[in-house]
Amino acid sequence: SKITSLCRGRVAVAFWPQAAMSQRLTEAENAMVGTGAGIVDITCIQWAYYLKNARQQNLPLTMNPRILYRGYLANCANVAAGTSFQFAVAGALNKLVLSGEQRELVASEKLGTGFVAGFASGLVASPAELVMTQQQRKGGSAIHNVRSLFGAGPAVCARGFVPTCMREGIFTAAYLGVAPVVRTQLASALPGTNEEVLRIVAAVIGAAGSGVLSHPFDTVKTCMQGDVEQSVYGSMRQTAARLYQDGGMRNFYRGLEFRFMRQVWQVWVLDLLRVKLSPVLFPYRFQADLQLGGNGLATL
């Protein structure tokens, strides 16, 4: 009926603006949003990276801020570049999947494009995290560690590349796929609920799922990158075998508590900033929107 069509139109318009953020922006603009989000993220949560890495490598924990933020600049470069890469690639993939259709991606499409974008970002994340992990373990400046790693050859520079790609693929699918889908479903089931409450609940659910699936890859990656000399951990397969031999599956989840805290924060803040920063940085991309009425739906 005419009324049903009108209602469907209102719902579609209500959800379309937030769902289509990445499709509205160019790849360069998506990358700029990702860079800003990444820097905010890592500045607030760098301490959890250190504690997680220390736990995974059986190193002593500390509350000294100078040690907790060791490797901050390398990780800023990592997260800013990695997040901008993920935003840009996911935006391009979303446009490719939609092929000009004016609709929201379905859940499987969001998960798929998120995973591919995250997996590809391992090209950026792996070398940057290698520098950070070495700096956390051995001290010294980022430049000193970069020179040392380059001097050791390409095989050392590629340490942990595959598990990094797998971890990033799962994590990116969580914050670009799971969190928005869960938030939208909760909004439909619980109309009138505060949007930020829904965002936090979605972040916890996304972080829990991605953490359980991706943490074993992260532990293997951290152990490989912390031991570039291969005195204990060799290849990816050898590292996984050694971890299992030394403590079973529990060893693959060392440091999960710190990573879970970090991921809840990251899934929440990256989802939030993706939505909030885009119209602030690039308002001209959103001028053509239908004006929203006081009830949050489009004025038709």
N, C-alpha and C positions, 0 to 999 in steps of 0.2 A: 504494500500500500504506500501512498504518498507519505504518510506519517512515519512508517517504518523506514522508508528510504531516507527521510530527513534525519531521523535518529541515527541511522547508520553513518550518514555523512558527518554528523556532529561528532560521533565517537572517533571516526577515522581522522578528522581534523584535529581533535583533541590530542591524539597520540602521535600523529605524524610529525609535528615540529621537533619533538625531542628524539624520536626514533631516527630521523633523517639527518641528524647533525652532520655526520661524516660525509653523506652524499651531497650536501649543499656546498661544502668547501672544496677547494682545489687540494691536490696532494700537498702542495707547499703550505697551504693554510692549515691543513690537518697536522702537518709536521710541526708547525709553530705552536699550535695548541698543545700537542704532545710534549714539546720541549718545556713549555711553562709548567705543565702539570707534573712532569718528571722532576724538575728542580724543586718544586714545592714539596713533593712526596719525599725525596731523599733527604732534604734538609731536616725534616721532622723525624725521620725513622732510621737514619744511618746507624744509630746505636744498636738496633736490633740485628742489622747485618753482621756486625762484629760478634755479638753474642751467639748468633746462630752458627756462624763459621767456626767460632772457637769450640762450641759444643760438638760440632761434627768432627773436628780434628782432635778432640780430647785435649784441648788447650785450656789453661786456667781462665776463669771468667774475671772480669774487672768492672768497676763502676767509674774508673778514671775517664773523664770526658776526652782527654787528649788521646787516649788509646781507643776509646769507643769510636771516635771520629777519625781514626787513622784510615787513610784511603778514601776520605770524603770526596776530594776533587776527582779522583779516578771514577768513583761510583756516580758522582754527579754527571760526568761525561757519559757514563754507561747508561744510567736511567733516562737522562734527558734525550740522548741520541736514540736509545732503544725504544722509548715510548713514542717519540716523534716518528720513528720508523714504523712502529706498529700502527699508529693512528693513520699515517699516510697510506701504508699498504692496505690496511683494512678498508679505508675509504675508497681506494681504487678498486678493490675486489667487490665491495658493496655495489658500486656503480656498474661493474661488469656483470654481476649476478642479476641486477635489476634490469639492465639493458633499456633504460629510459622509462620503465614502469613507475608510476607514482603510487607506491605502496611501501609498507613496512616489511623488512626482511622477516621471514619466519624463523623460529627458534633454531632449526637445523642449519639455516644459512648463516645466522649470526655466529653460531659455534664454529662452523666450518671456516668462515672467513677470518674469525679471530684466531683459530689454531694456526692457519697458514701464515697469517701476518706475524704471529708470535714465533713460530718455528724459524721463519726467515730472519727475524731480528737477532737470532743467535749469532749471525755474522758480526753484529755490533757488540752484543752483550758479552760474548765469550772472551775476546781479547781484553776488554775493559775490566771484566771481573778477574781475569788472571792477574792483571796489574794490581788491583785492589787486594786480592787475597795474598799475594806475595808481600805487599806493603804492610798488611795487617800482621803477617807472620814474622817478617824480618825487619820491619821499620824502613827508614830511609825515605827519600822523596819519591814522588811518582815518576819523575824524569829518570832518576837513578835506576828504578826498577824496570822502566821501559827499556833503557839501554842494556841492562843486564839480560833481559828476556830476548831482545833482538839479537844480542851477541850469542845466545845459546842456540839459535837456529829456528827454522820454521816449525819443526816438529814440536818444540817446546811451546811456541806461540799458539799452536793449535790445541794445546792440552785442554780437555774437557769440552770440546766444541759440540759433539753430538748430544751429550746429556744436557748441555745448556739449551740447545735447540728444542729438545723434547720438553724441558721444564717451561721454557718461555711459551711454547705452543699451548700447553695446558693452562698456564696462568692467564695468557691473553684471551683464550676462549672463555675464561671465567669472568674477567672484567668487561670484555666487549660483548660477550654472549650470555652467560648465565645470569649475571647481575641485572642487566636490563630486562631480560625475559622474566625473571622472578619478580622484579619490581612491578612490571606491567601486570602480571597475573595477580599479585597481591592487591594492586590498585583496583582491579576489576572485582576481586572477591570482597574487598574491604573498602568500599567507597567512603570518601570523607576522611580517611586516615592521612595523617601528616606525611608529606612526601619524603621528608628526611628520615622519618622512622622507617618507612618502607625501604629507603636506600640502605640504611644500616642493616636491617634484617637481610636484605638481598646480599649485602657485602659479606655477612657472616656465613650465609649458605654457600655463596660462591667460593669464599676462602677455604671453607671446610672441605668442600669437594675437590678443589684444585690442589689443596695442600696434601691430602691423602694420596692423590694420584701422582703428583709431581715431585714430592719430597725425596723419594728414593733417587731420582735422577739428579736432584740438587745435591744430595749427599755425595754421590759418586763424583759429580763435577767438582765439588769443593775439595774433596780428598785428592783428586788428581791435580788440581791447580795449586794446592798447598804443598805438594810434593813433586816439584818439577824435576828433581834429581832422580825420582822413581826409586827411592831407597826402600819404600814400603809398598807404594801403589804404582802399578804399571799401566797397562792399557785399561780401557773402560771395562772390558770383560774381567781382567785380572783384579781390578779394583773392586768390582761387585763381588767377585768370588772371595776376596780377602775379607771384605766387610761381613759377608755371611758366615765365613769360617770363624771369625773372631767373636761374633755375638748374635748370629741369626738375623732374622728380619728386624729385630729391635734396633740394630745398628743403622739400618737405612733410615730410621726415623729420629736419629739423634738431632737435637736442636729444633724439633718440630714446634715446640711451644713458642719459641721466639719467631719462627717463620709464620706461625698462625697469626700472632699479634700483628706482625708486619703486613701480612696479606689482607687481613680484615681492613686495616688502615688503607692499604693501597687500592683494593677493590672499591672501597667507598670513595676515597678522594679522587681516584682517576675517573670513576663514573660521574662524580659530582662536577669535577672541573671540565670534563669533556662537554657536559651539558651547559655549564655556566659560562665558561670562558669563550666558547665559540661566538655567541652573539655580542659579547663585549668587545672582542678583538676585531670581529668582522661583521659589524652591524648591517652593512649594506647587503649581506647575503640573506638577511631575514626581513627586509623591508616589505617584501611582497606577501608576507603572511596575512591571512585573514585576521582582523582584529578580534581579540579575545574578550568575551563579556565577563562580567563579574563572577559568573559561575564556573569560569575556567574552560568553557566550550566556545567554539567559534560562533561569531555572529553571522548568521546566514541570511 
